[in-house]
């Protein structure tokens, strides 16, 4: 088979340039070829091989002829456990599935790093309220995703929407809607992270192709982090990469900045000189009520009982 699509029925970890990521269940990918045991799919311009048992093949004939091409078509969430109230005068609440804070398989490193980055700014807890907190450029916590896209000038853009399978975040309860564009001069992609009721709970900006940003080995001596994109669950895959991460609180928002650098070794005379070229930069905005929920989920995820 050399055409059609595959819909993932379970999360699949794949290697990408300078790290690895998890393709979530529900993601739809174009098929390049397949055999009795595996499927080769196109993802981010590269071929990836996934086990045939991890996906469901679909014929391209089933696609509408007028449908816009997308690697990640809309996923319809199931009924949330906690629905936001529409009664006048009551507070909006985040909508999460039953078992959202149950333990996930793996992801300990990312959960510990989330704890380190968030715990100095807030404590863990279950805080379902907090709607209206300003997140980014006219978007507020628990705003409807369509209204958020309108406020950001993205209402007429082609978006992709997939389930979030990120360690430390509420399980089976989040989605991200991705848009291409130009943000803050150098970010080329924005992700609106939503709950099951399509309300925005966080925003991430990503620069996937930084231009000409270098650092010396000495400048990155303290860069000992592993996760460089929490929403897409991307981690460095080798010691030739370095990750920087820092968090700061801005009012009721916690901003996490991460950068991944790849080593480039050059010869100067008889000496090897290492420089590190930036490969991806992400900026994640999390309202403090949602950060408390993340810390709660991470605490349970790291528990041994």
KOLDREN-260192 format. One record per atom (N, C-alpha, C): x, y, z; residue in one letter. Coordinates in steps of 0.001 Angstrom, whole numbers, plus 524288, in hexadecimal, padded with zeros to 5 digits. Atoms other than C-alpha are relative to their C-alpha. Layout:
N
XYZa/...
This chain:
305
8034E7FB5580000x/800008000080000x/8036C804D480000x/7FCB27FB648005Fx/805DB80D287FC11x/7FCC0804FA7FFEFx/803467FB5A7FFC4x/7FA67816747FDFBx/7FC237FF5480468x/803B88003B7FBC9x/7EFAA8199880792x/802478023280504x/7FE847FDCD7FAFBx/7F0CB81CB9815EDx/7FFD97FBC180431x/8006E803577FB71x/7F2CE8164C82314x/7FE6C8037180496x/801997FD617FB39x/7EBEF81A8282F94x/8024E7FCF48048Ex/7FD81802AF7FBA5x/7F3F78175683BA5x/7FBF17FE7180419x/8038E801EC7FBF5x/7ECA580F1084582x/802937FFE380556x/7FD2A7FFAA7FB10x/7F718810A785001x/8049A803B97FF3Dx/7FB877FC7B8008Dx/8022181A40852EDx/804CF7FD0D7FDFBx/7FB458025C8023Ax/80EBC8178A84B64x/8047F803D5800A2x/7FB587FCC07FF6Ax/81C2B81CD584EEDx/8036E7FF5B7FB2Ex/7FCAB8001D804A4x/824A38209284344x/8049E803A1800CFx/7FB667FCA880001x/832078266C84134x/7FF3B804527FBFEx/800097FBA7803A3x/83289833E183B11x/80553802AA8005Ex/7FAF57FD527FFE2x/83DCB83D1483852x/800F88023A80573x/7FE2F7FDF17FAFEx/844EF83FF38450Ex/7FCC37FE3C804AFx/802EC801D37FB7Ax/83B888385C84DA5x/7FBFA7FBE97FE9Bx/80439803B8800E9x/82F3B8304B84E83x/7FADE8028C8018Cx/805217FDF27FEB7x/820A8832BC84F5Bx/7FC277FB8280021x/80424803ED7FFB7x/8141482B4E851EFx/7FB95801AB7FC64x/8047F7FF168035Ex/809EB82A918472Cx/7FB327FDE8802DAx/80461801B17FCB9x/7FCEC82A1984E8Ax/7FC117FCA87FD14x/80451802FB80247x/7F1D18209F84C4Ex/7FC16803C27FD97x/803AC7FCAA802BFx/7E835826538428Fx/802798031E7FBA0x/7FD5D7FD0E80427x/7F28782CD083A0Bx/7FF7A7FD177FAD7x/800A78023780539x/7F06882A9482B83x/804A48019B7FCA4x/7FB337FF0B802EEx/7FC658294B822C2x/7FFBB7FD867FA9Bx/7FFDB802568053Cx/7FE8E8270681433x/803C67FB687FFCFx/7FCE3804C380060x/803E38198C810F9x/8036C8002C7FB24x/7FC6D8006580470x/80FEB8181680868x/800347FA667FE06x/7FFF18058980171x/8106D8092B8089Ex/7FEE87FCD0804E3x/800F4803717FB89x/80D5D7FD8081140x/801427FA6C7FE7Fx/7FF4480593800DFx/810387EF1B812ECx/7FD077FD1A80440x/803068033D7FC5Ex/80B9C7E41B81BADx/800A2801AD805ADx/7FEF97FEBB7FA80x/8117D7E9CF8281Fx/80044805CA80126x/7FF277FA757FEE8x/813597F87582677x/7FDA4803767FBC2x/802037FC0780396x/80E72804D782010x/803D9804807FFEFx/7FC9D7FB7180070x/8171380FC781AF7x/7FC99804B17FEB6x/8035D7FB6F80078x/8109581CFA81CA8x/80347804E87FF5Dx/7FD717FAEB8009Fx/813E282B0181972x/7FE8B80371804A3x/800D67FC997FB77x/815A8833CB82557x/80440804178001Cx/7FC597FB967FFECx/81C128413B82588x/804097FF937FB9Dx/7FC9A800378048Bx/821BF83ED881800x/803A47FB5F7FFD5x/7FC9D8049E7FFD0x/828588320581BC3x/7FCB67FB0E80041x/8029D805127FF96x/824E18239381AF3x/800F27FDAE80561x/7FFAE802A07FAF8x/8220E81CBD827C9x/7FD887FAA07FF7Ex/802178055380012x/81FBF80E2B829D3x/7FD487FEE080526x/802F9801427FB4Fx/8151E80A1E8335Ex/7FDF57FA6A7FF8Ax/802258055A80032x/810137FC8A8371Dx/7FA888000B7FD9Ax/8051D8002C80294x/804497F87882F17x/7FB957FF86803F9x/804058009A7FBFFx/7FD147F52B83BAFx/7FEA880525802ADx/800DD7FAFD7FD59x/7FDFB8037784000x/7FC55803997FD0Bx/8034F7FC7E80303x/7F507808DA83571x/7FBD57FD277FCE0x/80439802088033Cx/7E903806F982D1Cx/8006F8027A7FA9Bx/7FF607FE0B8054Ex/7EABC8083681E6Fx/7FAC8801C97FDC8x/804A37FE0180295x/7E11181065816D0x/8014B801257FA54x/7FF347FEF380588x/7DF838118180830x/7FF76805C87FEE4x/800597FA8180170x/7E1CB81EC18020Dx/7FAD48013A7FD60x/8050E7FF2D80293x/7D4F981CCF7FAE1x/7FBDF801C3803DBx/803D17FE747FC0Fx/7CE0781EF5807A9x/8004F805CC8013Ax/7FF5A7FA747FF00x/7D31C82CDE807F6x/7FC65803317FC75x/8031D7FC8E8033Fx/7CA44837A880336x/80382802AE7FC0Ex/7FCA97FD99803E1x/7CF8983D337F67Bx/80123805B180119x/7FF1E7FA747FEFEx/7CE2B84AFC7FBA0x/80284800E980547x/7FDBB7FF637FACAx/7D49784858808BCx/805838021D7FF9Dx/7FAAD7FDE87FFEBx/7E0C88500B80C0Ax/803A97FBE580228x/7FC5C803EB7FE17x/7ECC98476080DCDx/801D9801568057Ax/7FE367FF1F7FAA3x/7F0B0845AA81BF7x/801F87FAEB8024Ax/7FE04804A07FD52x/7F8FB83C45823BFx/7FCDE7FEE4804E4x/802A18008D7FB0Ax/7F07283E8F82F9Cx/7FA87802437FFB6x/805547FE038008Cx/7E1CF83FCD82CC8x/7FD538006280549x/802A87FF4C7FB07x/7D7F58437D83737x/7FEAC7FAD9802A5x/801768047C7FCD5x/7D59A839E284233x/7FB8B801C98037Bx/804827FE7C7FCE7x/7C86983A4B848E1x/8008F7FDAB8056Cx/7FF52802147FABEx/7CA118391F8579Ex/7FB027FD79801FEx/80489802557FD7Fx/7C12C8309185FB9x/7FDF8803AA80438x/802797FC9C7FC26x/7B8558364586A10x/8038D800FB804A8x/7FC7A7FEDE7FBAEx/7C04E83D5C8747Cx/7FD9F7FE9C8053Ex/801D0801467FAC4x/7BF8F839F5882CAx/7FDEC804D5802BDx/801967FB2E7FD82x/7BE5F8481988713x/7FEDC803F87FBBDx/801667FC698043Fx/7B6EE850A287D83x/7FFB88058E8020Cx/8005A7FA977FE44x/7B82D85F7187E43x/7FA52801C680035x/805677FE477FF4Dx/7ABDC865BB8832Ex/7FEC6804927FC64x/801B27FBA680348x/7A42A86EC787A51x/7FC188036E802E2x/8039E7FCE47FCEBx/79BC58743988549x/802538055B80110x/7FDEF7FACD7FF16x/79D4C8830888638x/801DB800A7805A0x/7FE097FEE37FAD3x/7A5AD88759891B4x/8035A7FBB580250x/7FCBF804317FDEFx/7AC9C87A5A89396x/805337FFE57FD20x/7FAC38002880237x/7BAF5877F389125x/8009B7FB917FC0Fx/7FE7C804308038Dx/7C01B870558858Ex/8039B7FC4B802E1x/7FC81803E17FDBEx/7C6E8863C78895Ax/802777FCD07FBAEx/7FD4A80338803CCx/7D0D685B998822Ax/7FD497FAB67FF9Ex/802B8804F5800F5x/7CB1C84F4287C17x/803FA7FBA87FF1Fx/7FC3B8044480042x/7D2DB842BF87E5Cx/7FD2F7FAC58003Dx/8024B8053980009x/7D0238345687C2Bx/800BE7FD4180542x/7FF18803387FB58x/7CE5182ABB8876Cx/8054D7FD427FF8Fx/7FADA8027580010x/7DBA78256A88B2Cx/80443803717FDB8x/7FC237FC7380255x/7E2B48318488607x/80519800218030Ex/7FB457FFDF7FCCDx/7EC498308E89165x/802017FA8780150x/7FDE4805427FF2Dx/7EEB4821E089085x/8057C7FFA97FDB4x/7FA898006C80189x/7FCA081D5488E61x/800927FEB47FA3Cx/7FEA78013680563x/8028C81D27880C6x/804A97FC567FFF2x/7FB7A80359800A4x/80C738136387BC1x/804A0803547FE2Ax/7FB4F7FD2C8018Ex/819FD8198A87B6Bx/7FF6C805DF800A7x/8002C7FA547FFC7x/81D09827F487A22x/801F18025880507x/7FE397FE067FAE9x/823938292E8877Bx/80379804C57FF7Bx/7FC587FBA78008Ax/82E29832618828Fx/7FD0B805117FEF2x/803007FB4680141x/8249583C0F87C92x/7FCB3801C6804A0x/803297FE837FB80x/81BD983BAD88897x/80352802898043Dx/7FC857FD937FC1Fx/8275983E94891A2x/801A0805757FE41x/7FE6C7FADE801EEx/82B8A849C7888F1x/7FB76803E280064x/804857FC977FF3Bx/81DBC84F5988914x/7FF88801A2805BAx/8002F7FEBA7FA6Fx/81DDE84E94897E8x/804008043280162x/7FBDC7FC3D7FED5x/82ABE855EF89884x/7FEAC805707FDE0x/801137FB0180286x/8261B8608788F3Ax/7FB2C802BD80238x/804E87FDAF7FE2Ex/81899862968953Dx/7FFB6800B5805E9x/800DF8001A7FA58x/819F685FC38A3CEx/80200804D4802D5x/7FE217FB3B7FD73x/8217F86C3F8A6D6x/7FC32804847FF56x/803B87FBCF80116x/815FE874408A1DCx/7FA8E7FEEA80220x/805168014E7FDCCx/80A2C86CE08A73Dx/800517FA9080263x/800298052C7FD8Dx/8064F860D68AF18x/7FC337FC8A7FD0Fx/8037A8039A802BAx/7FF93854928AA1Fx/7FAA87FFF680290x/80547800377FDF5x/7F0F7853138ABA2x/7FC177FF847FB91x/8042380070803EDx/7E406851348A4A5x/7FCF28051D80004x/8027A7FAE78007Bx/7DF8985EA28A04Fx/7FD51800437FAB0x/802E280041804EDx/7D4DF85DAF895FBx/7FE08805537FE32x/802087FADA80157x/7D1A686C3989610x/804518036F7FDBBx/7FBFC7FC61801D1x/7D9428785989226x/7FF1A802267FA9Cx/801167FE1B80543x/7D2A987B7188532x/80092805E07FF9Ex/7FF707FA6C800E7x/7D5C5888B787F78x/8058680204800A1x/7FA8F7FE617FF69x/7E4378893A882E6x/8026F800F27FAA2x/7FD917FEC1804FFx/7EB9488FDD877CFx/804B27FC727FF09x/7FBAD8037880159x/7F4B388649870EBx/803AA802937FC1Ax/7FC997FE0480422x/7F98C88C6886458x/7FCCA802EB7FBE9x/8022F7FCE180451x/7F5788975C85AFDx/7FA187FF907FF5Bx/805B17FFF780053x/7E7098980F85E33x/7FD667FACD800FCx/802248052B7FECCx/7E55A889AB86175x/800197FF3A805E7x/8005D800DA7FA66x/7E0BE8864E86F2Cx/7FF127FA3B80138x/800AF8055D7FE2Cx/7E046879C787706x/7FA417FE6D7FFA0x/8052580256800CAx/7D45A8716987377x/7FCB4802F97FBF8x/802BC7FD9D80474x/7D0F1879DE867AEx/7FF0A7FBCE7FBE1x/80115803A48043Ax/7CA788725785CA3x/80449800697FBDCx/7FB918000D80398x/7D4EF86E3B852E7x/7FEEF803107FAFAx/801417FD0A804B9x/7CDBD874328474Ex/80063805DD800F6x/7FF7C7FA797FEA5x/7CCD98814884E41x/805B9801798008Fx/7FA657FF007FF66x/7DB4588033851B0x/8029E800A17FAB4x/7FDC57FFA580542x/7DEBD87DC58436Bx/7FE868052E7FD6Dx/801B97FAFD80221x/7D6BE889B283F94x/803208047B8025Cx/7FD127FBDE7FD5Cx/7DD8A8923A849B4x/805AB8003E7FE2Ax/7FA9580036801D0x/7EAC988DC684480x/8007A800F37FA28x/7FFE57FF208059Cx/7E6F18907F83673x/800D87FB0B7FCDFx/7FF118051680277x/7E7238820383309x/7FAFD7FD5F7FE34x/805138027480109x/7D8BD87FB68305Cx/7FFA27FD9A7FA90x/8005D802098055Ax/7DAEA87D5C821D0x/804A47FC897FE98x/7FB788035880100x/7E73D8753082348x/7FE707FA418003Bx/800DE805AC7FFBCx/7E7CD8668482112x/802A17FDF2804ECx/7FDF8801E67FB00x/7E9798601082E50x/8002B7FA1780019x/7FFE98059E7FF03x/7ED0985270832B3x/7FEDF7FF2A805C5x/80191800F97FA94x/7E7A084C7483F32x/800F47FA4B80166x/7FED6805587FE5Ex/7ECC98408684655x/7FFCE7FF99805F0x/7FFE4800F57FA63x/7EC6B83A64853B9x/8057E800DD80221x/7FAFF7FF3F7FD5Bx/7F72F83E0C85D41x/8013A7FB2980331x/7FE37804777FCE7x/7FEC4832788629Fx/805378017E80271x/7FB427FDD17FDAFx/80888839C786B17x/800437FEA5805C8x/7FF75801657FA7Ax/80DBA834D287831x/7FF22804B78038Ex/800F87FBE57FC35x/808D683CCD883B4x/7FB10803127FEF3x/804D07FD3A80148x/7FD138427787CA1x/7FB507FC53800C9x/8049D803567FF2Ax/7EF2783D9A87F5Fx/7FF4B7FC017FBA6x/8002B80469803A3x/7ED7883054878F3x/7FADC7FFDE7FCF4x/8048C800A380377x/7E43582EA586D4Cx/7FC3F804A28003Ax/803757FB8B7FF1Cx/7DF0483C6486FADx/80170804E07FCEEx/7FE337FB438029Ax/7E6C1845F88675Cx/800D77FF1C7FA28x/7FF027FFF0805A3x/7E81B84962858FDx/80321804E77FECDx/7FDC17FB0F801B8x/7F05C8531D851C5x/7FE44801297FA70x/8016C7FE1D80535x/7EC4B85B288460Ex/804A0803317FE17x/7FB427FD82801E3x/7F81D85F0E83E0Dx/7FF078037D7FB4Bx/8005E7FC5980461x/7F93986AC9834FEx/80581801AB7FE62x/7FB2E7FDBE80208x/8046C86F0D82C47x/7FF55805DF7FF79x/800407FA548007Ax/807D087D6482BEBx/8051380278801BDx/7FB787FD217FE0Ax/8113E887AE830F7x/7FE6D8028E80521x/801577FE2B7FAC7x/8110188A9583F85x/804EB801E7802CBx/7FB9F7FDAA7FD23x/819F28937D8476Ax/805057FFFE7FCC1x/7FB947FF368039Ax/822DF8953683B96x/802BA7FB027FE47x/7FD068049B801B1x/8289F8877E83B74x/7FD3E7FACB800C8x/802D3804ED7FF6Ex/81EEA87D1883FE7x/7FCAC7FF0D7FB23x/802E680127804C7x/818CD876228342Fx/7FB177FCBE800EDx/804968034B7FEF5x/80E4D86E0F83B0Dx/7FDDE801458056Ex/8028C7FF337FAF4x/8046B86FF5845EFx/7FC577FB758010Dx/803748043C7FE58x/7FD348656284D7Bx/7FC3E8021880423x/803E87FEF87FBFDx/7F0708680385499x/7FEC67FAD380299x/800FF804D57FD1Bx/7EFA685D7285F01x/7FAAB8007C8028Cx/805647FF9E7FE23x/7E17985A868625Ex/7FE757FB4580342x/8023D804667FD1Ax/7D98A8522086B98x/7FC027FD367FC8Cx/803B98030280328x/7CEDC848CA8672Ex/7FB678033C7FE17x/804437FC8E801ADx/7C52F8540F865E1x/801FE804497FC51x/7FDB67FC42803B9x/7CE3685B4F85C59x/80119805508026Dx/7FE867FB327FD52x/7D1E38658B86682x/805F080027800A0x/7FA517FF747FFEDx/7DFD486AC28664Ax/8020F7FFB980594x/7FDA3800887FAD2x/7E8158667D871E8x/805C88018580003x/7FA807FE698005Fx/7F5C586A0486CF4x/8011F801627FA51x/7FE567FE9A8054Dx/7FCDB86F7F8611Fx/805D97FF0E7FF88x/7FA6C800C4800F5x/809E386B8285B55x/801838024B7FAAEx/7FDA47FE0A804CCx/8120B872B08512Ax/804D87FCBF7FEDEx/7FB7A8032C80181x/81C5286B1A84989x/802C3802747FB54x/7FCB37FE9A80474x/8278186F63840C1x/802CD7FB007FE65x/7FDDE8050B801AAx/82AAC8630283936x/804F4800857FCBEx/7FB627FF4080357x/8357086907830EBx/802E8804FD8017Fx/7FD087FB537FE7Dx/83DA3872D2838A5x/8046C801037FC25x/7FC137FE9F803DFx/8470D87A2582FE6x/804F980218802A0x/7FAE27FE017FE8Ax/8555887B6F83334x/800DF80113805B9x/7FF2E7FF377FA68x/8548E87A53841F7x/803B37FBD28020Fx/7FBEA803947FE2Bx/860B28745C847E4x/801698013F805A8x/7FDCE7FF3C7FAC9x/8663F8725B8558Bx/804D67FC938008Cx/7FB47803087FF12x/8734B86D9785A61x/7FED57FB97803D0x/8009A8044E7FC4Ax/875278611886213x/800018020A80596x/7FFB47FDD37FAB9x/878A28694286DFBx/7FAD7802968018Cx/804EC7FD587FED7x/86C0A8712286CF2x/7FBA17FC2A8012Fx/80402803F27FF2Ex/864378648186D10x/801A07FBE2803FFx/7FE09803CC7FC36x/86BBE85DC4877ECx/7FBD07FE64803F4x/804158012C7FC1Ex/85FFC85EA3880FBx/7FAE67FE3B7FD7Bx/804C680191802C4x/8561F85A7F87691x/7FF457FA1E8007Bx/80078805927FECFx/8528784D6187C87x/7FA5F7FDFD7FF93x/8056A801A38008Ex/8440C84CCE8791Ex/7FF787FC087FB8Fx/800FE803DF80420x/83E268424F87063x/7FB70801767FC81x/804BA7FECD8030Bx/830A58471986C0Fx/80066805777FDC0x/7FFB77FACF80265x/830A98523386243x/7FADA801B47FD89x/805387FE89801DEx/8224D8520E85E42x/7FC227FC98802FCx/8034C8031D7FC8Ax/818B484DC2868C1x/7FAE37FE607FD77x/8050C801498025Fx/80C2984E2C860A3x/8009A7FB957FC08x/7FF1280419803D8x/811E7845B6855C5x/803537FB898021Ex/7FCF18041F7FD61x/8198783D4F85F9Bx/805207FEE47FD2Ex/7FB028009C802B7x/8268083FBB858B5x/8048A80066803D7x/7FB798002F7FC87x/8331583C1F85FACx/804F37FF3A7FCC7x/7FB0B800E0802B4x/8415083C5D85BD5x/8013A7FA3080014x/7FF268059E8008Dx/845B082F118571Ax/805A57FE63800C6x/7FA80801777FF6Bx/8547582FBA858E4x/802EC80432802F5x/7FCB37FC507FD22x/85F848365C86033x/80234804467FC85x/7FE2B7FBD980382x/862A983E6185416x/7FC2F8048E7FFDBx/803D27FBC37FFAAx/856AC846B185705x/7FFFC8023480588x/8006F7FD607FAFDx/854F58507B8620Ex/7FACF802DB80038x/805157FD727FF59x/84834855B58677Dx/8004B803E780482x/8008C7FC047FBFAx/846368624E86EF0x/7FA37800AB80145x/8056F7FF147FE70x/839CC864CA876ABx/7FFE7803C780494x/8009E7FC3C7FBBFx/8356586FF587F5Dx/7FA3E801668006Cx/805727FE747FF3Bx/8286C873EE88546x/7FFCD8050E8031Cx/800D47FB3C7FCF3x/8234C880C488A78x/7FA2F801038005Bx/805877FECF7FF42x/8166C8858D88FB3x/7FEF38059F7FE71x/801A67FADD801BCx/80FA58910488941x/7FA48800A480180x/805597FFAE7FE04x/803958944E8914Bx/7FDFF7FA9680149x/80231805387FF1Ax/7FB1588818890FEx/8016D7FC277FBB6x/7FE1E8036F80424x/8029488200885B5x/805957FE5680133x/7FAA2801F77FFA6x/80EA3879648866Ax/801E07FEF37FA73x/7FDC7800A88053Ax/8170C87A1E87A2Cx/804D07FC8680054x/7FB848038B80042x/8207B86EFE8770Fx/80298800A77FAB2x/7FCF57FF6B804D0x/82B14871C786CF7x/803D67FB777FF90x/7FC4E80446800E5x/832B4866588672Bx/802A4800A97FAB5x/7FD0880007804E8x/83D378655E85CB5x/8032F7FB007FFC2x/7FCA88048D800CFx/843FA8596D85711x/80442801837FC22x/7FB6F7FEDF8033Fx/851A085A9285144x/802A87FAE87FE6Cx/7FD3A8048F801FCx/858F4850B4848E8x/805D38014A7FF5Bx/7FA657FF0E80056x/867B484F67849B2x/801EB7FFB27FA5Bx/7FD56800058050Ex/86F86852CF83D93x/805D88007180134x/7FA63800257FEBBx/87DEC84F1B83EB6x/803328019E7FB3Ax/7FC957FE3380437x/888018564B8367Bx/805AF7FF7D801B3x/7FA6B800907FF05x/8969C854E583554x/802AC805437FF4Ax/7FCFB7FB338003Fx/89EF6860D783866x/805AB7FEA08013Ax/7FA9E801DE7FF44x/8AD2485D5883644x/7FFF47FA5780190x/7FFED805597FDFDx/8AF688513983E5Fx/7FBEA7FF1E80446x/803C38003D7FBB7x/8A421853D984790x/7FA6B7FF987FDF1x/805978004480122x/895DA84FCB846E0x/7FD238043580320x/802FC7FBEC7FD6Ex/88CD085B20849F5x/7FA2F7FEC77FF62x/8059A8011B80014x/87EAE8589084DB1x/7FCE08050C8005Fx/803EA7FBDF7FFA7x/873E98625084AD4x/7FAA67FD667FFB7x/8053F8023C7FFEBx/865738602284CB8x/7FC38803927FD16x/803AF7FD188033Ax/85B448644D842C5x/7FA757FEFA801F5x/80556800997FE1Ex/84D52866DF84763x/7FC987FD757FBCFx/80343802EF803A1x/8439285D828412Ax/7FA2D800E1800D4x/805867FEE67FEF7x/836A3860B1847CCx/7FF9480331804F3x/800F87FCA57FB81x/8316E86AC28513Ex/7FA2A7FFF780110x/8058D8001B7FEA1x/82485869C185885x/7FEFA8037A804B9x/801A27FCB77FBA0x/81D40872DB861A3x/7FA7B7FE6380180x/804F48022E7FE33x/8122986D18869B0x/7FDB08037880444x/802BA7FCAF7FC3Bx/8083E875A4870E5x/7FBDE7FCB6802D0x/8039B8032E7FCEDx/8010286EB787BF6x/7FD9D8035B80457x/802747FD427FB96x/7F6FA8756F884DDx/800F27FD048050Ex/7FEB48029E7FB0Dx/7F9E1872A88932Dx/7FBD87FC04801B5x/803AE804227FE79x/7ECDF86B6289590x/8011C7FADA7FD20x/7FEEA804C6802F8x/7F07D861E388AC0x/805547FDC980175x/7FAE5801E57FE36x/7FE978612588F61x/7FF6A7FCB9804F4x/800F18031A7FB3Bx/7F96E85C3D89C80x/7FDFE7FA907FE9Bx/8020380516801B2x/7F20E851708956Ex/804707FCB37FDB7x/7FB87802D380236x/7FE6984DC188DDEx/803777FDDD8045Bx/7FCBC801D27FB9Cx/8063884CFC89A86x/7FD557FB80802DDx/802EE804477FD8Ex/7FB768447F8A05Ex/800907FAF57FCD2x/7FF878049D8035Bx/7FBDF83B448949Ex/8058C7FDD880012x/7FA8F801B87FFE3x/80AC583AD9894C8x/801467FD3B8051Ex/7FF0F8026D7FAE2x/80AE2837A58A350x/7FDE87FA6680016x/802498053E8002Cx/801CC82C1C8A136x/803017FC987FC1Cx/7FD2180300803EFx/80932827F8894F0x/805367FE08801DFx/7FADC801827FDFCx/815F38275B89C6Fx/7FFAA7FCBF804FCx/8008F8030D7FB39x/8105E820618A83Cx/800F77FA3A7FED1x/7FEB28058B800ACx/8148C812408AA18x/7FBB07FC69801FCx/80438803427FDDCx/807C180DA88B015x/7FB707FFD57FC47x/
